[in-house]
Amino acid sequence: MLPFAKNALSRLQVRSIQQVVARQNHQKRAPNFHDKYGNAILAGGALFCISTWTYVSTNILVGYFFCSARD
């Protein structure tokens, strides 16, 4: 690609990005669902996964090490 064309494309992209950022800064938007509940849902999902894996792994280990049928 010619240097002139590269320079023109890069300036075009930078201007469009700057325009988008400027538009977003001027608009006041209401918080959406993810803004309101995102962290709580993430924490709840992490707690669910950790508790499920803890329960399952504990039952597998207890069943394996304390089973009298292995003797």
URNOR-V352055 format. One record per backbone hydrogen bond with DSSP energy under -0.5 kcal/mol. CO is the residue of the C=O (numbers start at 1). NH is the residue of the N-H. Records with the same first field share a line. If there is no record, write none. Layout:
CO=NH  NH
//
This chain:
2=6
3=7
4=8
5=9
6=10
7=11
8=12
9=13
10=14
11=15
12=16
13=17
14=18
15=19
16=20
17=21
18=22
19=23
20=24
21=25
22=26
23=27
27=29
32=36
33=37
34=38
37=41
38=42
39=43
40=44
41=45
42=46
43=47
44=48
45=49
46=50
47=51
48=52
49=53
50=54
51=55
52=56
53=57
54=58
55=59
56=60
57=61
58=62
59=63
60=64
61=65
62=66
67=70
68=71
//
